[in-house]
Amino acid sequence: MSSTTTPHGGDFDTPTLDMESAELLQTISEHGGYAYVRMASLAATGDVRAAEAALEMAWEQLHSGPWQSVLPVWRDAYSMACLHVARHHNGNGEFKEALRVLDMGIIMGGTLLRKDLDSAIEKVSERAKSSRRVSEGSFEEGSVNNSEQRSLVHPEFHVSQVLQLLPIKSLSSKIVEKRSGLSLDKFLKDHYLAGTPVIISDCMVHWPAKTKWNNIDYLLRVAGDRTVPVEVGKNYLCTDWKQELITFSELLQRIKSNGGSPGGPTYLAQHPLFDQINELRKDIFIPDYCFAGGGELRSLNAWFGPAGTVTPLHHDPHHNILAQVVGKKYVRLYSASLSEELYPYSETMRTNSSQVDLDDIDERKFPKVQDLEFVDCILEEGDMLYIPPKWWHYVRSLTTSFSVSFWWSEGECSDAP
């Protein structure tokens, strides 16, 4: 049974919190958070119950209305409370729980205390690994040697097995051009400026992720205890779609059981996983193509889920390279010039998504869709697909799949002839 108080200092430092605490609490008071300030002040002295109470108060503020309307100060208040609670768990050797709380601070909290959260995660992770090494001996080394039996995806795969699952006319028309060793100059001229998709092969051979991410034991070791947001259900346009926060190890378990979840497949989709888990970030490199045109990288996101996960037909505002690290995906693309023919939703939040369900086209509502020209492909492991801005795309995982998307902005060269 844990005590009510834990000595201040619980094995990780919080320099930003120490420096900004007084001003942050003053701001919270100015926004009516007097009860929170009382609890947070007690939490700073090691009062665990006060820390948990502060965490609950901040959580309620985060859910008091639409996310966009939440005051930034309450997101920072939530991060503050997460640090206090995590310090208690870490001091008690409850490393999994400490990591869960710190991850929640990263996912739901503000930016003010981000460095403290990252630093605390690094310290807690190291203590957790040391604890496992002591209790399990050489378990980690043994599990890696067993990697053949612990692969996410096995090489046996035939297109004929999934062809009947794909949208009508798939792989029967124009296939996306595939180029090996594409120079930056050729990419800029033939695809970036021309606004045409291309598959670039042989550009990931030096990525550690190419071998490491297909090893279940490696993923469990570096990310198993970390909390991540996932989507559950067919896709984000369906009424039964929902979001959950689960550990990466639970996500792996669901994927191994064919995505099994009462609500449908579980998918880690468009999440900045590499900002959260530094070990995974070290396994990949930003492709040189992302600096074409003089733009800058806008976001770096992970997509990880079982066979059958679908991202419905939509478009994005930036240049995009989708790097297929593990497994295979089917991708269909329609030119940006066909936007009106693809019936985008009129609601503000969905204008970049099509009302057309390519898996079950309503021919009465959308009679001309099947005649529209498209290009498609099967994205193989090691392939990178360039998707120009505003190009519509539909994506289906054919196997368990781990992908990375790189979005970058327009540069000065984008208007060149």
N, C-alpha and C positions, 0 to 999 in steps of 0.2 A: 504494500500500500504506500503510495507516494505521499510525501508531506505537503502541507499547504504552501510552503515557501521553498524556493531553491536559491542557493547562494548566487548573487549576481556574477556574471562572467562565464557561466555554463559552457566553456570550452570554445567559443568563437567570439571574435571581436565584432563590434558594430560601430565603427568610427563615424559614419554618416548619421546614424541615429543619435549617437552621443552628442554630436554637434548641432543637429537640427531639431532635436526633441522639443526643446522649450518653445521654439517658434511654431512648430507644427501643432503642439497642444494649444497654444494661444489661438491659432487660426481655427482649430476645431471648436474651441469655446465660442468664438465669434459666430459660428454657424450652428449654435445651439447644442453642441455635444458635451454638455457639462458632465453628464454621468459617465460618458466614455473617458473624459479627461481624468476623473477621479479614479476609475479603474486602471487606466494606463499608467498613472503615477504610482499606484500601488504595485502594478506589474513590474515596473522598473526596479523595485526593491526585492523582487523575487517571489511576489505573491501569485501563485499559480492560478488560484480561482479567479482573482481579479483579471489576470491575463486572458483567461478563457471567456470571462464576461465581456471584456473589451472586444475580443474577437467576434463574439456573437453580436454585439451592438453594431460593429462596423459592417458585418455581413448583412444585417437587416437594412442598413442604409444603402448597400450596394443593390439590394433587391426592392427598393422602395418605389421604383418606377422604371421606365425605359432606360436601358444602359447609357444612352447618350445624355440623359438628363442627370446622371449621378455626378455630384460635385467631385472634382479631382482630389480634394482634400480627404474625402472619405476613402478613396482608393489608397492614399498614403497611410491613412489611419489603419486600414486593414493590414497593410504590409507591416506596420509597426507592431500590431498585436500578434501577427504571425511570428515575428522575430522573438517576441517575449515567450510565446507558447513553445516554440521550437527549442529555445534555450533550455527550458525545463525538461523536455523530452530527451534532448541530447545529454544533459547532465545526468539523467537517469539511465543512460545507455539504450534508450528507446529510439534507435536510429531510423527505422522505417517510418515511425510516426513523425519524427522531426523532419525528415525529407518530405513527407506528405504535406505538412503545414507550410514548409518553405516553398514548395512548388505552388501551393495555392496562393501564396503571396506574390509569386511571379505571374501566375495566370490571371489573377483577379485584382492584384494590387496596382499601385501607381509606380511612377518612375523614380521618385525621390530616393527611395531606399534600395533600389535595384542592386547596387554594388554590394551592399551588405548582405542581401539575400544570396547573391551569387557566391560570395566569399564563404558564407555560412554553409551553403550546399557543398562546396568543395571540402570544407573541414569535416562535415558530418559524413560525407561519402567516404573519405579516407578512414575515418574511425570505424565505419561500418565494414569496409573491406578488411581492415586489420582484425576486426572481431571475427569475421568469417574465416580468415586464414588460420586463426588460432583454434577455432572450434572445428574446422573441417579439414585441416591439414592441407594436402596437395589436391583438394577437390577440383580447383579451377584448372590446373594443368591437365588432370585426367579427363575433364569434360571436353576440353578442346580437342584432345586426341580422338574423341569419339564423334567428331564433327560430321562424318559421313552419314551417321544415323540421326544427326540432329540438324539437318538442313531444313530451311524454310521451304525451299522449292527444289524439286528433283527435276533433272533435265528431260525426262520423258514427257513429251507433249506433242500432240498432233492437232493441227488447225481443224481438221475434220471433226474433232471431238466437240468443238465449240461453235462451229459455223452456224448451226441451227439456232444458237442462242443470240446471235448478232442481229442488228437491225436489217430489214429487207434490203437487198441489193449490195450487201457488204462484200468488199473485195472483188467486185465484179466490174468495176468501172476504172477510174484513174487512181493509181497508187501514188502516194507521196514519193517524190524523188529522193533517192538515198545516195549520199556521197561520202567517200572515205578520204580522210586527210584534207578536208576542205580548208583552203587558206582563208585568212581573215579578209584579204582583199576580195576574193571570190564571194565570200559570204556577204560582205557589205554590198557589193555590186549586184549579185544575182538574186539575193534573197532579202536582205535588210531594206535596201532602197526600193527593190521591186515589189516588196510586200508579198512574197510567196513562201509557203512552208517548205522545209527540207529536213530530212533525217541525216544527221551527221554521225557516222560510225567511227569506232576506234579512237575515241577521245577520252575514254574513262579507264584505260588500261592501267594508269598509274594511281588510280584511286584506291586506298585501302578498303573503302566501302565495298568494292567489287567482290571481295572474298569474305570480309568480316560480317557483312549484313545478312549473308545467307546462313550464318552460324547462330542457331538459337541460343547456345550457351554464351556466346559473346554478347548478344543483345541483352540477355538476362543480367549478365555481369555488370555492364555499363549503364543499363537503363531500367532494370527490372523493378526497382523500388520507387521509381519516379512516377508522379501523377501526371496524366495527360488528358486533354479533352478529346472525346470521340463522338462521332455521329452514329446513331443507331436507327436503322430503317432503310428502305429502298434508296431514297435520296432526299435532299433538302426541300424538294417541291411537294413531297407527299405529306398528307395530314398526320400520319402516324410517326413521322420523323421526330427524333428528339436528340438531345445532347446529354452526355454523361461525363463524369470525371472518374477515371479508373487508373489503376497502376499499369505500367507498361507490361508487367508480367501477366496481368489479367487479360490485356489486349492480346498478347501472344497466345494465351490459352484459348481465347475465343477463336482466334485465327486457326489454330491447330484443329479445333473442332468444327472446321468449315464455316467459321464466322458465327458459330452458334450463339444466339441470344434470342430470348423470347420475342424481342421486337424486330428481329431481322439482322442483317449483317452489321458488324461493328467496324467503323472506318475512322482512322486518324486522318483527317482531311484538311489541307491548307493550314497547317499549324506550324508556327515558327519553332520547331523542335530543336533546331541547332543553336538558337539563342538560349535555350533552356538547358540542353545537355551538351556540354563542351566536348566530351569524348567523341560524340558522333560528328560534331562539326569538324574535328580534326581528320575525319575519314574522307572528306570530300574537298574539292577545289572549285572555285568559281571559274567557269569556262571563259577563255579569252574573248569569245564571241559576245559575251555580255557587256563588253566595253566598246563594241562597235558603235560608230556614230557619235561617240563622245558623251553618251548618256551615263547614268549612274545606277547602281543596283538599288532597287526599291524594296524587294522582299525575297526571302529565301525560305521556302516552306517544304514540309514533308507530307507525303501521302502514303499511308501504310494500311493495308487491309487484305482480306481474303479474296479469292476468286468470286466474281459476281458483283463486286461493288461498282456502282455506276455514278459518274458525274454527268448530269443531264446537259443537254445542248445549251450552251451559254457562250458569252465572249468576255474578254478581259481588256482593261484599258492600256496595258503595257506590252512591250516586247516580252516574249516568254520562251525560255528553253526548258523543256520537260525532259529530265534525265532519268532514264529507266535503269535503276541500279540492280534490282532483283525482280525476277519474274517477267511476265509479258502483259501488254495491254493492247486493246484495240482502240484506235482513235479515228474519228471521222471529222472532217473539217469542211466548212462552207465559207465562201468568200464574204468579207465584210459588206460587199455590194448587195448581198442577198438579204440584208437585215429585215426589210419589210415583209418579204415572202416567208420569213421564218416566225412570224407572229410573236414578237416579244411581248411580255406582260406589260400592262400599263401602270401597275403600282410602282411607286418610286423605288422600293427595295428590290424589285425583280426585273427592272427594265433590261438587264443584261442577260436574262434567261428567256428561253423560248417556251411557248405554250405547247409546242409539238413534242410529244413523247415518242421518240424514235423507236422504242421497243414495242409500241402499240399505237401506230398512227391512226388517228380518227380521220378517215378519208372524207367524211361529210363536212367536217369543220375545216380541214386543211387539204383540199383536193389537189393542189398543185405541188405539194411538198415532195412527193415521190419522183417528180420530174426534174427537180432542181439538181444542178451539177454539184458534185462534191469530190473530194479526194479522201482516201483513207489508207490505213496501214496497220500492220501489227508491229508494235514497238518492242524490239527484242532487248534482252539484257545488254547493256553497253551502248545502246542507241541514245542520241539526244535529238529531240524533235523541236525545231524552231516554229513557234506559232506567232505570226504577226499580230499587232494590235487589232482588236475588233473582229478578228476571224472567229467564227462560231465553231465550237468543238464539243464533241460528245466523247466520253472516255469510259471504257469498260475493262476491268481487270480480268484477264483470262486465267491467271494463276494467282496465288498469293503474290502480292506486289509491293515493292518499296521504291518510291520515286521521289525525286527532288525537283521543285520548280524554281527557276530563277527569273524574276521579273526585273526588267530595267527600263528606264525612262527614255524618252526621245532625246537625242543629242542634236547638236548644231548641224550635223551632216545629214539629218533626216530629210531636209528640204533640197538636198543637192540633186541635180538632174540625173 
